[in-house]
Amino acid sequence: MANLVDQAKDQMKKTVENTKENFSGIRTGRANPALLNGITVESYGMTMPLKSVATIGVPEPRTLSVSPFDPSQANAIEKALRDSDLGASPRRDGNVIRLTMPELTEERRKEYVKLAKTKSEEGKVAVRNIRRKTKETIDKSVKDGDMGEDEGDRLLKELDKVTKQVTDELDALLETKQKEIMEV
């Protein structure tokens, strides 16, 4: 039954990774290829993620370069970038499309901090849900006589310890992201 806590720990780690992924899409003062993760391109009659039709680079701190694998797709990629909510207008340079990220205003930075807090809270809610489900399973096993009360109490203490570690990790991630966003 100890593997119940290990399963919960694995699920919580996935939640932390998911939260990191969500954070990577939030803009800071510098260009980051992850900013383009949510952008899709109409290509070959299908909607595809940008990273599957182009290479994304960071030639300068505030500039992203997008190089299509197939130069005939440059127009579709440029349109997708223009239609996105990045707040940057793409410039063509031959087959390479450059995006210069505008400076963030204080107001915009605060909006991004709020967004980061929301993403962090979503991660914590997911962790608490995993904890609750695991606790219910342990309680049921104790009630059904599949494990002793002492074993159940030990597992619950272990589960609480793991939950606290993961929520502390999420708090640390949020703090780091807030510093990145507010850095001018």
N, C-alpha and C positions, 0 to 999 in steps of 0.2 A: 504493500500500500504506500510505501515511501515514494514510489514513482509518481504518485498523485501530485506531490509537491514539485517533483522534477518536471512533470508535464506542465504544471502551472507556470513554473519558472521559464520554460521554453516559450510558452505562449506570451508571457510578459516580455521576454527578450525581443520577440517578433514585434510587439507593440512599440518598444523603444526604437527598433529599426524603422518602423513605419513612421514614427514621429520625426526621426532624423530626416527621413525622405521628405516628409511634409515641410520641415524647416528649410530644406535645401531649395525649395521653390519660392521662399520668401526673400525678396531682394534686400541686399545690403548695399553699401556704398560702392562695392566693386562688382564687376561682371563675373558671372558664374554660369557655366554651361547648364547647370541644373535648372536655371530659370526658364529654359526652353523645354523642359520635360513634358509639360502639359500641352504643347503645341502640336496640332495635327495638320497634315498636308493632303490635299486632294491630289493623288498621284496615281497614274495608270488606272483610273476609274475606281480607285479605292481611297479610303481615308486611312492614312498611315502616320505613326508618330514621326516627328521631324528627325529624330536621331537614326531612324531606319532608312532615310533617304539622303542624309547629308552628314558631313563631319563638322563638329562644332569645336572651335578653338577660341583661345583668349590671347590675342596678340598684345593687348594693352590692358591695364587695370580696369578701364571702364568700357572696353570694346569687346564684342563677340564677333567672330567670323564664322560664317556658315558656308561650307563648300559642298554643293550637291554632288552626289556620286555620278549622276547623269545630268550633264549640263542642260539638257532639254527641260529639266524640271525646275530650273532656276526661277522662272516666272511664278510657278505654283508656290514655291517656297517663299518667295518675296511677298506674295499676296497673303499667305498664311501669317507671316510675321507682321505685316501691316495691319491685318485684322485682329491681331492678338491684343491683350490689354497690358502689354509691357510698358507702354508709354515711350517707346523708342521707335524712330522711323528708320526702316532699312535703306541702305544705299548700295547700289550695284557697283561692283568694281570688276568688270569682266564677268567671270562665272562665280566670283566670290561675293557674298552678300555680307555687308558689315552693319552691325547694330551698335551704336554708341549710346550707352545708358545715360540718361540725364541725371544731373545731381539730384539727390533727394532733399526735399524741403523738410523742415522740422516737423511740420504737420504730417507729411507722408511717412516719415520715420515713426511717428507715434502710432499711426494706423498700422504699420507693419509690426510694431511691438504688440499691439492689441491682437493682431492676427496670430502672432507667435504664441501669445498666452492662450488663445482659444485652442490652437493645435495641441499645446501642452496639456490643457485641461481634458481634451478629448482622449489623449493618451492615458491620463490618470483614470478617467472613467472606465476605459477598456480594462485597465489593470484591476480596478476594484471589482468589475464584473467577473473577471477570471478568478479573483480571490473568492468572491461570493459563491460561484459555482463549485469551486474546489472544496470550500468549507461545507457546502450542502452535501457533497458526496461523502466527505469524511464523517459528518454528523449522521448521515444515513447508515454508513457502514458500522458505526458504533451502535446505533439504535438496533440494527438488524443482527448484531452480535458477530459481525464479520471481523471486528477488531475490538480490542479492549479500550476502556475509557482512557487509560494512561497513554496508550499508543495514539489515540485520537487527539488528546491534549498536546502530546509532543509534536504531532504533525501540524496542528493548528498554530503552535508557537513558531515552528519552522516556516510555515506559510506566511505568518505575519512578518517574520524577519525578512523573507524574500520580498514581500510586498513593499515594505519600508525601503529596502535597498533600491528597488526599481523606481519608486516614486521619487526618491532622493536623486537618482540618476536623471529622471525627467526634469526635475527642478534645476539641476546643474546645466543640462542642455539648454533649457530656457534662458538661464542667466547668461550663458555664453552667447546665445543668439541675440539677446537684447543688447549686449555690449557691441556685437558686430553691427547691428542695425544703427545704433546711436553713434557709432564711431564716424567722425567727419573726416 
